[in-house]
Amino acid sequence: MTAIILDGKALAGELQAELAVDVADFIQNNGVSPCLAAVLVGDNPASEVYVRNKRQACERAGMESQLHRLPDDATTESLLALVHKLNKDAAVHGILVQLPLPPQVEATRVLDAVHPLKDVDAFHPENVGRIVQGRPRFLPCTPHGVQMLLVRRSVPIAGRHVVIVGRSDIVGKPLANLLVQRGPTADATVTVCHSQTHDLAALTRQADILVVAIGRARFVTAEMVKPGAVVIDVGMNRTPEGLAGDVDFAAVKEVAGMITPVPGGVGPLTVTMLLQNTLAAARLQQ
């Protein structure tokens, strides 16, 4: 039996169409367009693609967008100055600092400098703390995209065992925090695995829902997946054969019940959740 493909691109289109209606209503009632400002340092090709996709998504949703470029040799101080300027700009509702930043930049200082009400990536300690306490201001974009993919495709979460492979601050830890909360879109039992986990395969085979976000191409094999499990691949790796996820898609789809492709899975939903946060930020600031 071949797994059902969870098409994140199609779902992103549905959600962005719904978002466009909400944005138009906000503009009509407030006379202001929600605006996302992106900060891009250097000329990383992958970052260029991400920022372009975000700008195009803003256009489709009827939002304003700005792009602020800094050279590859930018300093922490120059980024902080730009962030402080955007914090004070009433026309800017959301600030996105595109990661990764060059090694000479103190990324934590820069991300912490974004005002919590404009922190649409939900990286600021204040917003992270609110997520942990179950009273979020904004939801982290990729984890929320994973959650929405499950919810909108009628995958039960409550009571299920979710195994997350990867403990990053961007995906693994915030996703675990989302799914252990009380409520109809959570209430999962969550196990977080990482590089020091012993007998990883024994844990991944227990997963009703397996989420993989470790940045290693085709790392998860069919033998590591419980038959019928839902497999969410958050990885995006450039290989000589092209883009590949963290899951061996060709093999695992013959075992799993549902699986996301790469590309076209979680990625488009990350952008959509960013736009939802930008609208939420505009509402808060109004």
C-alpha positions in Angstrom: 0.0 0.0 0.0 1.4 3.4 -1.0 1.0 6.3 1.4 -1.4 9.2 0.8 0.6 12.3 -0.1 0.0 15.3 2.1 0.2 18.2 -0.4 1.3 21.2 1.6 1.3 23.4 -1.5 -2.4 22.8 -2.2 -3.2 23.4 1.5 -1.2 26.6 1.5 -3.2 27.8 -1.5 -6.5 27.2 0.4 -5.2 29.0 3.5 -3.8 31.9 1.6 -7.2 32.4 -0.2 -8.9 32.5 3.2 -6.2 34.9 4.5 -6.7 37.3 1.6 -10.3 37.7 2.6 -9.3 38.5 6.2 -6.6 40.9 4.9 -9.1 42.8 2.7 -11.5 43.0 5.6 -8.7 44.4 7.9 -7.7 47.0 5.3 -11.3 48.1 4.8 -11.9 48.5 8.5 -8.6 50.1 9.4 -7.4 51.9 6.2 -4.0 50.2 6.7 -2.3 47.4 4.9 -0.4 44.8 7.0 3.2 45.0 6.1 6.1 42.5 6.5 9.7 43.8 6.4 12.3 41.2 5.6 16.0 41.7 6.4 18.4 39.8 4.2 22.2 39.8 4.8 24.5 38.7 2.0 23.5 36.8 -1.1 22.8 33.2 0.1 21.0 31.6 -2.8 18.6 29.6 -0.6 17.8 32.8 1.4 17.1 34.7 -1.8 14.6 32.0 -2.8 12.8 32.1 0.6 12.6 35.8 0.7 11.2 36.0 -2.9 8.6 33.4 -2.1 7.5 35.4 1.0 7.2 38.6 -1.1 5.1 36.8 -3.7 2.9 35.3 -1.0 2.4 38.8 0.5 1.3 40.1 -2.9 -1.2 37.2 -3.3 -2.7 37.9 0.1 -2.9 41.7 -0.5 -0.2 42.6 2.0 2.6 45.1 1.7 6.2 43.8 1.9 9.6 45.4 2.3 13.1 44.0 1.6 16.1 45.5 3.4 19.4 44.2 2.2 22.7 44.4 4.0 26.1 43.2 2.6 27.7 39.9 3.6 30.2 41.7 5.9 27.5 43.5 7.9 28.1 43.8 11.6 25.9 43.0 14.5 25.6 46.8 15.2 24.4 47.5 11.7 21.7 44.9 11.9 20.7 46.2 15.3 20.4 49.7 14.0 18.1 48.5 11.1 16.0 46.4 13.5 15.5 49.4 15.9 14.5 51.5 12.9 11.9 49.0 11.8 10.7 48.6 15.4 9.8 52.3 15.4 8.2 52.4 11.9 4.5 52.3 12.4 4.0 51.2 8.8 5.8 47.9 9.5 3.8 45.3 11.4 6.1 42.3 11.1 9.9 41.9 11.0 11.6 38.9 9.6 15.4 38.5 9.9 16.3 35.8 7.4 18.4 33.1 8.8 21.2 31.9 8.7 23.1 35.1 9.4 26.9 35.4 8.7 29.2 34.0 11.4 30.4 37.5 12.5 26.8 38.5 13.5 25.5 37.7 17.0 22.2 36.2 15.8 20.7 36.0 19.3 21.2 39.7 19.9 19.6 40.6 16.6 16.6 38.3 17.1 16.1 39.4 20.6 16.1 43.1 19.4 12.9 42.6 17.3 10.0 44.0 19.2 7.8 41.2 20.6 4.7 42.7 18.9 6.5 42.6 15.5 8.3 39.2 16.1 6.3 37.3 13.5 8.8 34.4 13.5 8.0 33.9 17.3 11.7 33.8 18.2 11.8 36.4 20.9 12.1 35.0 24.4 8.9 36.6 25.5 6.9 35.0 22.7 8.6 31.6 23.2 7.6 31.8 26.9 4.0 32.5 26.0 4.0 29.5 23.7 5.3 27.2 26.5 2.6 28.5 28.9 -0.1 27.8 26.3 -1.1 31.5 25.7 0.8 32.4 22.5 0.8 35.8 20.8 2.2 34.3 17.6 2.8 30.6 16.7 6.1 29.6 15.3 5.8 29.3 11.5 7.1 25.9 10.6 5.6 24.1 13.7 2.3 25.8 13.1 2.4 24.7 9.5 2.9 21.1 10.6 0.1 21.3 13.0 -2.3 22.9 10.4 -1.4 20.2 7.9 -2.5 17.5 10.3 -5.6 19.4 11.4 -6.9 20.4 8.0 -6.2 16.9 6.6 -8.2 15.3 9.5 -5.2 13.5 11.1 -6.0 12.9 14.8 -3.5 14.4 17.2 -5.0 14.0 20.6 -3.8 10.8 22.3 -1.3 10.0 19.5 2.4 9.4 20.1 4.3 12.1 18.1 8.0 11.5 17.7 10.1 14.5 16.6 13.6 13.9 15.3 15.5 17.1 15.9 15.5 19.6 18.8 16.2 22.9 17.0 14.7 26.2 18.3 13.0 26.7 15.0 11.2 23.3 14.6 11.8 20.5 17.1 11.4 22.3 20.5 8.6 24.7 19.5 6.6 21.9 17.8 6.8 19.8 20.9 5.5 22.7 22.9 2.6 23.2 20.6 1.5 19.5 20.5 1.6 18.9 24.3 -0.8 21.8 25.0 -4.4 21.0 26.0 -6.9 21.3 23.2 -8.5 19.7 20.1 -5.5 20.4 17.9 -2.9 19.1 20.4 -3.1 16.8 23.5 -0.4 14.5 22.0 2.2 12.5 23.8 5.5 13.8 22.5 9.0 12.3 22.3 11.9 14.5 21.2 14.9 12.7 19.8 18.3 14.2 18.9 21.9 13.3 18.1 22.5 11.8 21.6 19.4 9.5 21.5 20.2 5.8 22.0 18.5 3.4 19.6 16.7 6.1 17.6 15.0 3.6 15.3 13.3 1.9 18.3 11.7 5.2 19.2 10.8 6.3 15.6 9.0 2.9 15.1 6.7 3.8 18.0 5.5 7.0 16.4 1.9 7.4 15.2 3.1 10.7 13.8 6.8 11.0 12.9 8.2 14.5 12.3 11.8 14.7 10.9 13.8 17.9 11.0 17.5 17.2 11.3 19.0 18.4 8.0 20.4 15.0 6.8 19.2 13.9 3.4 17.2 10.6 3.3 18.2 9.8 6.9 15.0 8.1 7.9 14.5 4.8 6.1 11.5 2.5 5.8 12.8 0.2 8.6 12.5 3.2 11.0 8.8 3.8 10.4 5.8 2.0 11.9 3.4 0.7 9.2 0.6 3.2 8.7 2.3 6.1 10.5 2.0 9.7 9.3 5.4 11.0 8.3 6.1 14.7 8.1 9.4 15.6 6.5 10.6 19.1 7.4 14.1 18.6 5.8 15.3 20.4 2.7 18.7 19.3 1.5 20.5 20.1 -1.7 22.1 16.9 -3.2 23.7 16.1 -6.6 20.4 14.6 -7.6 18.4 17.7 -6.6 16.4 18.6 -3.5 15.8 15.9 -0.9 14.1 15.7 2.4 15.3 14.0 5.6 13.2 11.0 4.8 13.9 8.4 2.1 10.6 9.3 0.4 10.6 6.5 -2.2 11.0 3.7 0.3 9.0 5.2 3.3 5.9 5.9 1.2 5.5 2.2 0.8 5.3 1.8 4.6 3.6 5.0 5.9 -0.1 5.8 5.8 0.5 9.4 4.9 3.7 11.3 4.0 4.7 14.8 2.9 6.8 15.3 -0.2 9.9 17.5 -0.5 9.5 20.0 -2.0 5.8 20.8 -1.8 5.2 19.6 1.8 5.8 21.8 4.9 7.7 24.6 3.1 4.7 26.4 1.6 2.9 26.3 4.9 5.7 27.9 6.7 5.3 31.0 4.5 1.5 31.0 5.0 1.8 30.9 8.8 4.2 33.8 8.6 1.6 35.8 6.7 -1.1 34.9 9.3 1.3 36.1 12.1 1.8 39.4 10.2 -2.0 40.0 10.0 -2.2 39.1 13.7 0.6 41.6 14.4 -1.2 44.3 12.5 -4.4 43.7 14.5 -2.5 43.9 17.8 -0.7 47.2 16.8 -4.0 48.8 15.6 
